[in-house]
Amino acid sequence: MHQKLLVSKYTAIRQLIFSFLMPIISIYAKSQYIVSTINKKIPLSQGRSESKILYISGIALQLSKSEKIPAIEIANGIVSHISTNSDKEFKAQVISPGWIHLEVTQLLLAAWLQRIAVEEWGLGVPSGIGGCGGVTKAEGEMTPLFLSSSPSSSLFTAQYTHARCCSLVRLAFHEGLIKQREPNIDDCQNPQQKLWSNILAPNPLPWLNSEEKLRFNHPASFRLINELVRVVDRLECRDFSGSVNWEKAALNLSQVFETFWCQCLIFGEVKTASPELAQARIGLVLATQSVLKFLLEEKLGVFALCEI
């Protein structure tokens, strides 16, 4: 899948957008100095939406000041280029006086969720499935972890949510909602090298329906996806370095997940009547567990507990 190749190179969707915008910027910026300056800090923010993943950029407004070209003209040119070359990834739109809105397509979102949920991502760290061992920073190198003697309420909430995710995934395995193949010899010899994409069935998870639309229709699902996108952007993009309160980020993700879990059932009647929807929702649980594990162990230095 074309989109899968793209997200395998750029974990954060923000990174992917930058990769599309940077070559287009050089068309309008006559000075290499301006190109270099803008590339270091392309104005891009994630919009708030209950039903889609949206990014907003003021790059045309910024270029207009330096190049003396109307912002609307630059914005139309950029959007035309994206619509021609990247229509499977983004739906682009110009908003006066020169804002560019980029909506992430559901096809790309499905590929991104698959990677975050069940594949390796994030500085070479395997996400794991309900695992709570040490995190691998490089081959053979283990990060020493500690359990805070008196964790704050925010940290405990994040640890509790991670443990809840692990419990739900175990239940999904137990009920046959998702399946794990038996480990082979290579897995046993190289436990840190195995890819979770080779372990889960169905693979990929059924994120999309027959019309290539995400199966999620509850606002709580998209609020969770939005939050996952936001956190991974901050984890992977250097321009956020040093400016993120990671404890607050973990708490926010935990709270959004709890709302999702309360409002979007997975087992029981949903599992029986719509197993694909139940599997996709378990995929969101896996993605949340993966991101929380990284936040807790890499950014906050505490164990990502499996049970509390």
N, C-alpha and C positions, 0 to 999 in steps of 0.2 A: 504494500500500500504506500503510495507517494507520501501521504501525510505522516505515516509512521516513520519513514526515513527522516523527515524533517524534525519531528519531535525527538528522535533519537540523537540528533545533533544539538538541539536547543531544548533543554529541559523546561525552561521558563518561557511562557508565551511572549512575554516582554522581549526576551532575547530574539525570538523568531521575528517579531515585528521590526526590531532594529535591523536585522539582517536584510529585510526587504527595503527599508527606508534609506539605508546608508548609500547604496549605489544610485538611487534616484536623486538624492540630495546633490550629488556631484554634477548633475545635469543643470541645476539652477544656480549653484554657488560657483562663481567665477574664480574666486580666490581659494587656493589650497589651504590657506590659513583658516579661512572661514569653515571649509569642509571639515578640517581637523577639529576645530573648536566645537562645531555643532555635533559631530559624531560622538564626542565625549559626553555630551549632555543633550540628547534629543528630548525635547519636552513631550512627555507621554504619561498619561495617568489612566488608571482603570476607573471607568464609570460605574455608577450604582444602578443595577437593574435587577428586577425580580425574575426576568425570563431569558436573559442572554448575557454573554460576556462581551463587554464593550470597552474599547480603549479610545481615548481622545488625545489628539496631538495638535499642538500649536506651531508645528515646525514651519508651516507656510507663512504664518505671521512673523516668525523670527527671521526667515529668509527674506521676506519682503522688505524689512528695514535695512538690511545690508545690501541687497541687490537692486533696490528701487523698482521692483516688479510688484504689481498688485497681488495681495495675498490670495485673493480668490482665484487668480490665474494659476498661481503656483499650486494651490490646493487641488484645482481641477486636473492639472497635469499629473500630480502624484496619484490621485484617485484613479484616473484613467489608466495609468501604468499598472497599478495594483489590480484593478478590475480585469485587465487584459492578461496579466501573468500569474495572478495569485487568487483567482476567484474561488478556488476550492478551499482556500484557507481563510479568506476574509471577505466580508461584504463591506465595501468602502463607500463613504458618503461625505459630501462637502456640506458644512453648515456655515452660513454667513457669520462673520465676514471672511472666514478662511480656516475655520476649524475642520479637522479631518476626523471623522468617526470611523472606527474599524471594529466591526462586529465579527467575532470569531465564529466560523461556521461550525455546525454541530458535527460534521464529519471530522474536522480537526480536533474538536473537543473530545470526541470518542477516542481518537488515537492518543491524545494527551492523557486522558484519564486511565487508559489501559497501561500506559507506561508508569504513571505515578502509583497505580494500584498494585501492579504485579511484576514490574521489571526493575532493573537497576537504574538508579538515577542519583544525582546529587553528590558531586565530588567523589564518585566511585563508591558510594556507600549503598549496599544492598538494602532495599526497604524491608525485606523479610515478610513473612506471613505469621503474625502473632508471635514472632520471635522476640526475645528480650535479652539476648546476649550482648557481648561487646560489639562496638561498631568498628568496621574496618576502614581506616583512612588510606591505607596502601596495602599492597599484598604482604601478608605476614605481620603487619603492624597493628596492634590492638590499642585502642584508646582506653586508658584507665578511667573507670567511671566511679562515682561515689554517690551514695544515697544520703542526702542532706539529713542531719540529725533532727532538724526542726523545719521541714519545708513549709513555705508560705501556703496560704489557702489557695492561691492561684496555681502554684506548682502541684499541689495535691489534686486539685480539680483536673488538671491536665493529665496527671498520672492515672487518676481514676477513669478518665475518659479513654485513655489508651488501653487500660485493662478491660473496659467495657467492649471496646472494639475487638480485642483479642478473644473475648468470650463469645461474641457474636460470630466471629469467623470460625471458631471451634465448633459452635453449634451448626453452622452452615455445612461444615465438613461432615459432622455426625449425621445430619439429616439428608446428606447426599445432594445438597443444593449446588455445591461446587465440589470438585474431586481433585485429589492429589495423587500423582503417579508414584509408584514405588521408586525409591532412590536407586540409581545404578552405581556401578563401581566408580565411575568418574566422579559422581557426586560425593562419594565417601572419601575419595582421595583428595578432592579439591572442594571442600565444603564452602569456601568463600567465593568460589568462581561460578557456582550454579546460578542460572537465571530463573527467576520465578515465573517468567513467561513460559518455561518448559514444564512447569509443575501443575498449573491450574487447568482444569477443564470445567466449562467450555473455555476455549482459547481462540480468539479473544472473547472476553465477556460480552454478552449481548446488549451493548450500550444502545445500539440503534435498532429501530424497527424496520419493516420492509420498505418504508419510504425514506430511509436514511435520516430519520429524525431521532433525537434522544428519547428514550422511553419515559423520561421523567416529566411529569406534568404538575407536580406539587411545588408551590413556591419555595418550600423549605429545602427541596433538593437543589434548586438553583442558587439559593443563598449559600448552601454548603459548597457547591462548585465554585462560586465566586470567591469564597473565603480561601479555598484551597489554591486557586489561581493566584490570589493576592499574596499568600504566604510563600509559595514557591517562587514567585517573582522576587520577593525580598531576600529569600535564601540564596538565589542564584545570581542576582544582578548586583554588580559592585557599587552602583550609584546609591544603593541603600546602606552601604557598609557604615556601621557605627551609628546609624540613626534610628535603629529599630529597637523597641523594647520587646525582647523576645518572650519574656514572661507574659506580657500582655497579649502578644500574638498567639501564644499557646492557649491562654485563657479564652480569647475571642473564638478561636477555632473550636475549642471544647464546647463552648456555649452554643455555637451555631450547630455543631453536631448533635448536641442533646435535643435541640428543637427538631432537627431532622429525624432523630430516632423516635421521638415521641409522636410525630405526625405522619411518618412514612413507614408503615408496617412492612415486615419482611417475611415473617413466618406465618403459619396458620393458613387462613383463607387466601391471603395473597400468594403464598407459595403454591397453593393448589390451583387457584384460578389463573394466575399469571406468573409461571415460574421464571420467565425471562425478565420480567420486571423485578422480581425478588432477587435474581442473580445480579442485575444491574445495580440494585440498591446495596447488595453486599459488596459490589465493586466500590461504591462510595465509602463504605465502612473500611475496606482495605486501603483506599487512598488516604483516608483520615488517619488511620493507624500508622501508615508509612510516614506521613508528614509529621505527625506528633512525635513519633519515635526519633526522627531526626532533630526536631526542635529540642526535645527533652535531653537527649544524649549529647548532641553536638553543640548546641547553643546554651543550654542551661546546666549541663553537667550533672544530671541526675538520672537514675535508672528509669527506663520506660517499662513500668511494671506490667506483668501479664495478669496478675491477680492482686486484689486488695482485700 
